[in-house]
């Protein structure tokens, strides 16, 4: 069972760089991903918006596997800035997990 981390939610909300609340959870992003990364971004962004930090951190390898090619972003009907969201998650992980 994963726990909601209110601090994580607050930190993400303060960022101008994370805009996944517009995600329609339609799956287009996963369908067009050249890496075939099913998790990104639909489930991953939902974990972030729900404050389930543990689930986000379980997927560090997936977050860093993204090519940031923006195929998903170009095809997103919700206009979510997917590549920027992934960059923000990498920044968060570097800062909070790896202490870089």
N, C-alpha and C positions, 0 to 999 in steps of 0.2 A: 504494500500500500504506500502510495506517495503522499506526502504532506504539502499543503499549501504554505508557501513562504511569503508572508506579507511584505517583508523587506525587499524581496526580489521583485514583486509586483510594483512597489513604489519606485524602485530604482529604474525599472524599465519605463514606467509612465513618465518619468522626468526626462527621458531621452527624447530629443526631437528626431532621432535617427530610426526609431522603431515604430512602424505604422501598420502593424499586422491586423489591427482591429477591423480593417476593411476587407479582410480575407473572407471569401464566400464559402470556403471549404469545398470547392467544386472539383478539385483534382486535376485541373488543366496543367498546373505547374509540374506535377508528378508525371503526367503523360508526355510532356515535351522535354523532360530532363534528359540530356545526352548521356548522363552518368547512370541513369536509371535509379536515382536515389528516391525511393518511394516516400521516405519520411519527410524530406524537405519539400516544401515548407509547411504543408498543411498541418500535420500533427505537431511538428516542432513549434510552430507559432502559437498553436492552441495551448500547448504546455506553458509557453511564456505568458500568454494572456491570463491563464488560470493561476499563474504563480507556482507552478510545479517545477521548481528549480532542479530538483533531483532528476527528473526525467530529461530535462534539457542537458544536464551534465552527463547523463548516461550516453548521450549521443554526440560527444565531442568529436569522435572520429568522423561521423557523418557531416558535422558542421564544417570541418576542415577539408572534407572531400569535395565540397561544392566548388565548381570551376568559376563561379561568379560570371558566367557567360551571358546571363540575363535572358536566356530563351524563355524561362518561366515568366519573367517580369514582362516581357514584350507581349506575351499571350494572356496575361492575367486580366480577367474581366473586371476585377475589383480595383485595379490600379494600384495594387500593393507594390511597394518598392522592395522587392524580395532580396535583391543583391545587397542593398543597404542594410536590411534587417539582418542578413547573415553576417555582414561585416560588423554590425553592432554586437552580435552574439560572440563573434571572435574577439572583439575588443573586451567585452565583459569577461570572457573566459581567460584571456591573457592577463587582465587586471586582477580578477578575483581568485582564480584557480592557480594559474601559473605564477602569479605575482610579478609579472614583467613590467 
